[in-house]
Amino acid sequence: MFDFAICEISGKQYKIVPNEEILVDWLGIDAKKIEASVLLLSEDGKIKVGTPYLKEKLTLECLGTVKNKKIRVAKFHAKANYRKVTGARAKKTNVVHSVKTK
């Protein structure tokens, strides 16, 4: 059992704690389980660092897709009466490393 791990998922690094949900960039429609490359692993207070990766891989379970908070983008030109507002809501995938307790 590990305390936490730093993993790389689609080019970005995330801190993974067992039984804790995190939001990562959208992984696709049919993603059910993914394997993440481990960069750093902390077990019982001892830290293992990879060069760049460890041999262990974490299997993460995808819980679903959600939309992130809306980002508002405003364009403005002074003295030209030009104002334009657009926005976007990025899709995120909710993942968790589930640990089965006996």
Contacts in CASP RR format, 6 or more apart in sequence:
PFRMAT RR
TARGET T0000
AUTHOR 0000-0000-0000
METHOD contacts of the structure
MODEL  1
MFDFAICEISGKQYKIVPNEEILVDWLGIDAKKIEASVLLLSEDGKIKVG
TPYLKEKLTLECLGTVKNKKIRVAKFHAKANYRKVTGARAKKTNVVHSVK
TK
1 18 0 8 1.000
1 43 0 8 1.000
1 99 0 8 1.000
2 18 0 8 1.000
2 41 0 8 1.000
2 42 0 8 1.000
2 43 0 8 1.000
3 17 0 8 1.000
3 42 0 8 1.000
3 43 0 8 1.000
3 44 0 8 1.000
3 45 0 8 1.000
4 15 0 8 1.000
4 16 0 8 1.000
4 17 0 8 1.000
4 42 0 8 1.000
5 15 0 8 1.000
5 16 0 8 1.000
5 38 0 8 1.000
5 40 0 8 1.000
5 41 0 8 1.000
5 42 0 8 1.000
5 58 0 8 1.000
5 97 0 8 1.000
6 13 0 8 1.000
6 14 0 8 1.000
6 15 0 8 1.000
6 16 0 8 1.000
6 38 0 8 1.000
6 39 0 8 1.000
6 40 0 8 1.000
6 41 0 8 1.000
7 13 0 8 1.000
7 14 0 8 1.000
7 16 0 8 1.000
7 36 0 8 1.000
7 37 0 8 1.000
7 38 0 8 1.000
7 39 0 8 1.000
7 58 0 8 1.000
8 14 0 8 1.000
8 36 0 8 1.000
8 37 0 8 1.000
8 39 0 8 1.000
8 53 0 8 1.000
9 24 0 8 1.000
9 25 0 8 1.000
9 27 0 8 1.000
9 34 0 8 1.000
9 36 0 8 1.000
9 60 0 8 1.000
9 95 0 8 1.000
10 24 0 8 1.000
10 25 0 8 1.000
10 27 0 8 1.000
12 24 0 8 1.000
12 25 0 8 1.000
13 39 0 8 1.000
14 22 0 8 1.000
14 24 0 8 1.000
14 36 0 8 1.000
15 22 0 8 1.000
16 22 0 8 1.000
16 36 0 8 1.000
16 58 0 8 1.000
16 60 0 8 1.000
16 97 0 8 1.000
17 97 0 8 1.000
18 97 0 8 1.000
18 98 0 8 1.000
18 99 0 8 1.000
19 96 0 8 1.000
19 97 0 8 1.000
19 98 0 8 1.000
19 99 0 8 1.000
20 96 0 8 1.000
20 97 0 8 1.000
21 63 0 8 1.000
21 94 0 8 1.000
21 95 0 8 1.000
21 96 0 8 1.000
22 94 0 8 1.000
22 95 0 8 1.000
22 96 0 8 1.000
23 66 0 8 1.000
23 68 0 8 1.000
23 92 0 8 1.000
23 93 0 8 1.000
23 94 0 8 1.000
23 95 0 8 1.000
24 92 0 8 1.000
24 93 0 8 1.000
24 95 0 8 1.000
25 90 0 8 1.000
25 92 0 8 1.000
25 93 0 8 1.000
26 65 0 8 1.000
26 90 0 8 1.000
26 91 0 8 1.000
26 92 0 8 1.000
26 93 0 8 1.000
27 34 0 8 1.000
27 62 0 8 1.000
27 93 0 8 1.000
27 95 0 8 1.000
28 65 0 8 1.000
28 93 0 8 1.000
29 65 0 8 1.000
31 62 0 8 1.000
31 93 0 8 1.000
32 61 0 8 1.000
32 62 0 8 1.000
33 59 0 8 1.000
33 60 0 8 1.000
33 61 0 8 1.000
33 62 0 8 1.000
34 59 0 8 1.000
34 60 0 8 1.000
34 62 0 8 1.000
34 95 0 8 1.000
35 57 0 8 1.000
35 58 0 8 1.000
35 59 0 8 1.000
35 60 0 8 1.000
36 57 0 8 1.000
36 58 0 8 1.000
36 59 0 8 1.000
36 60 0 8 1.000
37 53 0 8 1.000
37 57 0 8 1.000
38 50 0 8 1.000
38 53 0 8 1.000
38 54 0 8 1.000
38 56 0 8 1.000
38 57 0 8 1.000
38 58 0 8 1.000
39 49 0 8 1.000
39 50 0 8 1.000
39 52 0 8 1.000
39 53 0 8 1.000
39 54 0 8 1.000
40 47 0 8 1.000
40 48 0 8 1.000
40 49 0 8 1.000
40 50 0 8 1.000
40 54 0 8 1.000
41 47 0 8 1.000
41 48 0 8 1.000
41 54 0 8 1.000
41 56 0 8 1.000
42 48 0 8 1.000
48 54 0 8 1.000
58 97 0 8 1.000
59 97 0 8 1.000
60 95 0 8 1.000
60 96 0 8 1.000
60 97 0 8 1.000
61 95 0 8 1.000
61 96 0 8 1.000
61 97 0 8 1.000
61 98 0 8 1.000
62 93 0 8 1.000
62 94 0 8 1.000
62 95 0 8 1.000
63 94 0 8 1.000
63 95 0 8 1.000
63 96 0 8 1.000
64 93 0 8 1.000
64 94 0 8 1.000
65 91 0 8 1.000
65 92 0 8 1.000
65 93 0 8 1.000
65 94 0 8 1.000
66 91 0 8 1.000
66 92 0 8 1.000
66 93 0 8 1.000
66 94 0 8 1.000
67 89 0 8 1.000
67 90 0 8 1.000
67 91 0 8 1.000
67 92 0 8 1.000
68 89 0 8 1.000
68 90 0 8 1.000
68 91 0 8 1.000
68 92 0 8 1.000
69 89 0 8 1.000
70 87 0 8 1.000
70 88 0 8 1.000
70 89 0 8 1.000
71 87 0 8 1.000
71 88 0 8 1.000
71 89 0 8 1.000
71 90 0 8 1.000
72 85 0 8 1.000
72 86 0 8 1.000
72 87 0 8 1.000
73 85 0 8 1.000
73 86 0 8 1.000
73 87 0 8 1.000
73 88 0 8 1.000
74 83 0 8 1.000
74 84 0 8 1.000
74 85 0 8 1.000
75 82 0 8 1.000
75 83 0 8 1.000
75 84 0 8 1.000
75 85 0 8 1.000
75 86 0 8 1.000
76 82 0 8 1.000
76 83 0 8 1.000
76 84 0 8 1.000
END
